[in-house]
Amino acid sequence: MSGRKRREIPKPLSRGRDRFRVWRRSRQVGTRIPDHLWSLAVKLADAHGVNLTASVLRLDYYSLKKRIDSTASATPAFVELSPPPQSASGECVIEFEDDKGGSMRVHLKGYDAPDLVALGRTFWNAE
């Protein structure tokens, strides 16, 4: 009878496990996992799968899955920017908001639409 073959843990998951170990050693009993560690776990689960990530980081599978589902629904899937009409002055105001309450207002004169797309991606992907 052969035993199950153990997979080698990817380096990012190993580093994540180390960060969770450090936090678990220094925390007070009953303290909740900090948001920055949950964010790390979500990113690792996106890259390596929920089951493996939950197992390596010693997290509850369903708690991690719930975090992943809540962040996926909060992220805008598509942003459409239309070019200004020819008669426009080339001036506009763009406001960005995220689900954490962060906001950014940009007043532009003479702009290119691709620059706005990059700006929006940078804003929403910032930690």
N, C-alpha and C positions, 0 to 999 in steps of 0.2 A: 504494500500500500504506500503510495507516494504522497508526501505532504504538499501543501500548496506552496507554490513558488512565490517568494516575496519580491515585490517590485522595489527598485531603488527609488528613493524619494528624490524628486527634482530639487535642485538647489534653492529656488525661490521658496518652495514649501518648507524646506529645512530651515532657512533663515526666518521665515514666519513662525515656525515652531519655536525657535530660539527666543524670538521677541515675546511670544506668549508665555514661555517658561520664565523669563525674567520678570514679567508683570505678575505672574502667579506667585512667585517667590516673595515679592515685595508688597503685595496687596494686603489689605485687611480682609479678614473673612467676611463674606457677604457683600463685598464690593462688586458692582456690575462691571462688565467688560467695557473699557472706554471706547468711544466712537472711532478713534483712529485705528484701534485694533480690529474692530468690526469692518471698517473700510478695507483694511488690508486683507481680511478673510474673504470678503466679497470679491476683491480683485483676484486673489489666488484661486477662488472657486471658479471664476470665469475662465481662467487659464487652465486649470487642472481638474475641474469637476467638483461637484458638491460633496460627493461621498468621500473621495480621497482627502479633500481639504478638511472636512469635518473630522475625519478619523485622525489625520496627522496633527491637527491643531487642538484635538480633544474638545470639540464643540458639539453641541446638539445639532444633528442633521436638520431637523425641522426649523430650528431657530435661524440657522444659516440660510436655509432655503427661503424663509420668510423675508430676511434682509435683502436677499438677491431680488426677490419678486418686487419688493417695495422700491428699490432703487431703479429697477428696469422700467416701472410704470412712471417714475418721476422724470425720466430722461426724455426730452423731446426727440421723436423719431425723425422728424423732417422739419426743416425751416426753409420757407420760400422767400426769396428777396427779388422783387421786381425792379428792373432798371427804371430810373426816373424818366418821365416823358421829356421829349426834346425841348419843350418850352419851359421846363423847370429851371430854377436857378442853380441846381446842383447842390442844394443845401437840404439837410434833413436832420432829424433827431431820432436816435434809436435808443430804446430802453430794454435792458436785459434784466430778468429776474430769475432766481433759482429757487428750488424747493426749501432751501435753508434760510431764506429771508434776505439773501444777498442781492444787491441790485447795482446796476451800472447804467449811467445815462451818457450818451455820446452825441455831441452836436458836430455834424460834419459839413464841410463846404467842399464841393468838388471831389467826390469819392468814387471808388470803383466797387461794385457789388462783391467781387471775390474777396476784397479786403474785409468786408463786413462779415462774410462767412467765416473767415479765419478768426476774426475777433470773437464772434459768438462761440466758436468751438473752444477757443482758449478760455473764455469765461466759464462755460459749463463744465469743462474738464479740470478746472483748477481745484485744488484740495483746500 
